[in-house]
Amino acid sequence: MDSFDYVVVGAGLAGAATAWQLAMRGHQVAIVERHKPANPEGSSHGSARIFRYAYAQHHYAAMVKESLAGWQELDRLAGERLITPSGCVDYGQERKPRELAAVLTGVGIDHELMSAGEAATRWPQFDFDTEVLWHQDAGVIDADRAVHTMVDAAVGLGARLYQDWTLVSAQRFGAGLVLTNDRGEQLGASHMVAAAGGWLPGLLSRLELPTSFLAALPPFTIMQETAFHFPYKDPEDLWPTFIHKRPGMQTYGLPGGRDADFRGQKLAEFNGGKVIRDAASQDGVIDSSHRARIIDYVKRYIPGLVPEPYAETTCLFTNTPTEDFVIDTTDRVTVVSPCSGHGAKFAPLLGHLAADLATGAADVPLRFRPTLAAAGRSA
């Protein structure tokens, strides 16, 4: 049985980033993945995720800025830019552009607040319904290449990648753990990092973890979300990413990547999909009524798009009630769920935080450690 200092379960953005950071620190690392890194059954596949700074919470906006050094290092390792600049427009009554602008001012991010008319002059392909926040340093992350760059970097530093390795149990053995897959193969670990995305709820139920730790974790709600790609009416238009939040509906969009032929805008409704039990329950079925809802939205608010999708897909969101991340640890197991549909942009930084916590090098912000927050409330 091969044994490692750290076994990272899950090779999406969070798991790949954590394994990369642990390997850089000289640890013996294994990455186990039930399929392949960045596979389409998880949350880190595809070539288009939003990179943006606009958050209502100062700490998240500051974290995006802090993540830049990690992205620059990944660009160097990949030999290409993993974030394509596009800028971002934020608008809508519930998006509160003016409040977002104040946060960006506090963090030191260049931005511009403009009227709906001024924005429409610059981007006539949108029908803006409120004033608009523009920040030019937003862009589009190539999630697939980011994952593979981090996995390759970890392997280059001595980590081992085990693909098609489905973890079914992790049992205490001596001072560590024995991990067993569905074929009965085993790995030894001094410490395990669970970064399994939509499989996390089921995985946690199979681990020997303290009842108090499990009880303090927030409930994880797994959503099967739907994204649609709409063709550009004028391929010469310059398209930003966008977030539009109005009462009853929050939509977001971004220039589609190579997996949608770069010829349209990827568009989705935030948490507009269906709740499923766990990742294994996903069926990949597109709900026709939801498709119609998004088409109606495009007709009303985005006249620069042909209101007929040429491609569509599903993906998973693993949500917490507050949309905060979970990076918490107990008894040689670290749980990493930087999720709720907004974690991709932080990937290299989150790997650093998770590695800090797993190794004991440093703690993470209290908001990401619900077990400590629970202990504080009960004290």
Disulfide bonds with the S-S distance in Angstrom:
none
